[in-house]
Amino acid sequence: MTQTLSKPKDQRLTHSGMSWQQFKLLEQGFADSPGIRLFYHGGEVEILAISQDHETFSRFIGILLAIYFEVKGIEFIPTGSFTQEKEGVASAQADESYCIGKSKKTPDLSIEVVFTSGNLSKLNRYQELGVPEVWFWEDGLFTLHHLRANGYERIYVSEVLPSLDIQLLTRCVLMTSTVEAMRFFRRAIEGEN
């Protein structure tokens, strides 16, 4: 799962001063454009064209988390990159998102794979949406943030999945062989039981 330097990276364009109505029209215009994600917060629009590397990391993180949920017997609803929205205020599409236990309007966990900048603005969007926990995968590391009364706080152990070893997850995401990574991750988790 190492990145190849010759592959194109995500392309990001931001524009300020756009109304919610203009954003919704723009969103309609991109409706049939695979690989394009649109975000909105406070008049700023972000258009993100995601790369193959982006999708590879996103999907593999999702696979490993599915293994974790299955081994630990945790009921979950994978909500993927569905559009989370608060009309007129914010719109976001996480790379992966999960409701833990039962389906909810707002997922318990949103995960973003980042090949561009803008983590602070992303957290502002998720704060408006009320997502309890947001993880960023960037430069081979996870950074975790949990929503408090005054905004997101950086944490080092997930509060949504407190028994998940983030260092183990990181190690497995970075392994070259996806099959070996999945096997190693499963064995490590099963060894905890």
C-alpha positions as CSV (number, residue, x, y, z in Angstrom):
1,M,0.0,0.0,0.0
2,T,2.9,2.4,-0.5
3,Q,2.2,5.4,-2.6
4,T,3.6,5.6,-6.1
5,L,5.0,9.1,-6.8
6,S,4.0,9.0,-10.4
7,K,0.3,8.7,-9.6
8,P,-1.7,11.9,-9.5
9,K,-2.7,13.2,-6.1
10,D,-6.0,14.7,-5.0
11,Q,-6.8,18.0,-6.5
12,R,-8.5,20.6,-4.3
13,L,-10.2,23.8,-5.3
14,T,-11.8,26.2,-2.8
15,H,-14.1,29.2,-3.4
16,S,-15.4,31.6,-0.8
17,G,-18.6,33.7,-0.9
18,M,-21.0,31.2,-2.2
19,S,-24.5,30.9,-0.9
20,W,-26.2,27.7,0.0
21,Q,-28.4,27.9,-3.0
22,Q,-25.4,28.4,-5.3
23,F,-23.7,25.4,-3.6
24,K,-26.8,23.2,-4.2
25,L,-26.8,24.2,-7.9
26,L,-23.1,23.4,-8.2
27,E,-23.8,20.1,-6.5
28,Q,-26.4,19.2,-9.1
29,G,-23.9,20.0,-11.8
30,F,-21.5,17.5,-10.4
31,A,-24.1,14.8,-9.7
32,D,-22.9,12.5,-12.4
33,S,-19.1,13.1,-11.8
34,P,-17.5,10.1,-10.1
35,G,-14.5,10.9,-8.0
36,I,-15.7,14.4,-7.2
37,R,-16.7,15.4,-3.7
38,L,-18.2,18.7,-2.7
39,F,-18.1,20.3,0.7
40,Y,-19.7,23.5,2.1
41,H,-19.3,25.5,5.3
42,G,-20.0,29.2,6.0
43,G,-19.9,30.3,2.3
44,E,-16.8,28.3,1.4
45,V,-17.0,25.5,-1.1
46,E,-14.4,22.9,-1.5
47,I,-14.3,20.7,-4.7
48,L,-12.1,17.7,-4.3
49,A,-11.1,15.4,-7.1
50,I,-9.9,12.2,-5.4
51,S,-7.1,10.1,-6.6
52,Q,-6.7,6.3,-6.8
53,D,-4.4,6.4,-3.8
54,H,-7.1,8.2,-1.9
55,E,-9.7,5.6,-2.6
56,T,-7.2,2.7,-1.9
57,F,-6.4,4.0,1.6
58,S,-10.0,4.8,2.3
59,R,-11.4,1.4,1.3
60,F,-8.6,-0.5,3.1
61,I,-9.2,1.4,6.3
62,G,-12.9,0.4,5.9
63,I,-12.0,-3.2,5.4
64,L,-9.8,-3.3,8.5
65,L,-12.5,-1.7,10.6
66,A,-15.0,-4.2,9.4
67,I,-12.7,-7.0,10.6
68,Y,-12.4,-5.2,14.0
69,F,-16.2,-4.8,14.3
70,E,-16.8,-8.5,13.4
71,V,-14.1,-9.9,15.7
72,K,-15.3,-7.7,18.6
73,G,-19.0,-8.3,18.0
74,I,-19.7,-4.6,17.6
75,E,-22.9,-3.9,15.6
76,F,-22.3,-1.1,13.1
77,I,-23.8,0.5,10.1
78,P,-21.2,1.6,7.5
79,T,-22.5,4.8,6.0
80,G,-19.5,5.4,3.7
81,S,-19.4,8.7,2.0
82,F,-23.0,9.6,2.1
83,T,-23.7,13.4,2.2
84,Q,-24.0,14.7,5.8
85,E,-25.8,18.0,5.7
86,K,-27.2,20.8,7.9
87,E,-29.2,22.8,5.5
88,G,-27.8,26.3,4.8
89,V,-24.9,25.7,7.1
90,A,-22.6,22.7,6.2
91,S,-22.3,19.8,3.9
92,A,-19.6,17.1,4.0
93,Q,-18.8,13.7,2.5
94,A,-16.5,11.6,4.7
95,D,-14.4,9.0,3.0
96,E,-15.8,6.4,5.5
97,S,-18.4,6.9,8.3
98,Y,-20.0,4.6,10.8
99,C,-23.0,4.5,13.1
100,I,-22.2,2.3,16.1
101,G,-25.0,0.1,17.4
102,K,-27.9,1.5,15.4
103,S,-28.6,3.7,12.5
104,K,-28.5,7.5,13.3
105,K,-29.0,10.7,11.3
106,T,-25.4,11.7,12.3
107,P,-22.7,9.0,12.2
108,D,-20.6,8.4,15.4
109,L,-17.4,8.4,13.4
110,S,-16.2,10.0,10.2
111,I,-12.9,9.3,8.6
112,E,-11.1,11.5,6.1
113,V,-8.1,10.4,4.0
114,V,-6.1,13.6,3.4
115,F,-3.7,14.2,0.5
116,T,-4.3,18.0,0.6
117,S,-4.5,20.5,3.3
118,G,-7.5,21.9,5.2
119,N,-8.0,19.8,8.3
120,L,-9.2,22.8,10.3
121,S,-11.9,23.7,7.9
122,K,-12.9,20.1,7.7
123,L,-13.3,19.9,11.5
124,N,-15.4,23.1,11.4
125,R,-17.8,21.4,9.0
126,Y,-18.1,18.3,11.1
127,Q,-18.6,20.4,14.2
128,E,-21.6,22.1,12.6
129,L,-22.9,18.6,11.7
130,G,-22.4,17.3,15.3
131,V,-20.2,14.3,14.4
132,P,-18.8,13.0,17.7
133,E,-15.5,11.8,16.4
134,V,-13.4,12.5,13.3
135,W,-10.2,10.8,12.2
136,F,-7.8,12.0,9.6
137,W,-5.4,9.7,7.8
138,E,-2.5,11.8,6.6
139,D,1.1,11.1,5.8
140,G,0.9,7.5,7.2
141,L,-0.7,8.6,10.6
142,F,-4.1,8.8,12.1
143,T,-5.1,11.9,14.1
144,L,-8.2,11.6,16.1
145,H,-10.5,14.4,17.3
146,H,-13.5,14.2,19.6
147,L,-16.2,16.8,19.8
148,R,-16.5,18.7,23.1
149,A,-18.7,21.6,24.1
150,N,-16.2,24.1,22.8
151,G,-15.1,22.2,19.6
152,Y,-12.9,19.3,18.7
153,E,-10.2,18.1,21.0
154,R,-7.2,16.1,19.7
155,I,-7.3,12.6,21.4
156,Y,-4.9,9.6,21.2
157,V,-7.4,6.9,22.0
158,S,-10.8,6.7,20.3
159,E,-13.7,7.4,22.6
160,V,-16.1,5.8,20.1
161,L,-14.0,2.7,19.8
162,P,-11.9,2.7,23.0
163,S,-10.5,-0.8,22.7
164,L,-9.1,-0.2,19.1
165,D,-5.3,0.0,19.1
166,I,-4.7,2.9,16.7
167,Q,-1.0,2.0,16.3
168,L,-1.9,-1.5,15.2
169,L,-4.4,-0.1,12.7
170,T,-1.8,2.3,11.4
171,R,0.8,-0.5,11.1
172,C,-1.6,-2.6,9.1
173,V,-2.8,0.2,6.8
174,L,0.9,0.7,5.9
175,M,1.7,-2.9,5.1
176,T,2.6,-3.7,1.5
177,S,0.4,-6.8,1.3
178,T,-3.3,-6.2,1.9
179,V,-3.9,-9.9,2.6
180,E,-1.0,-10.1,5.1
181,A,-2.2,-6.9,6.7
182,M,-5.8,-8.3,7.1
183,R,-4.5,-11.6,8.6
184,F,-2.1,-9.8,11.0
185,F,-4.8,-7.4,12.1
186,R,-7.3,-10.2,12.7
187,R,-4.8,-12.3,14.6
188,A,-3.8,-9.4,16.8
189,I,-7.4,-8.5,17.6
190,E,-8.4,-12.1,18.3
191,G,-5.4,-12.4,20.6
192,E,-6.9,-9.6,22.7
193,N,-10.1,-11.6,23.4
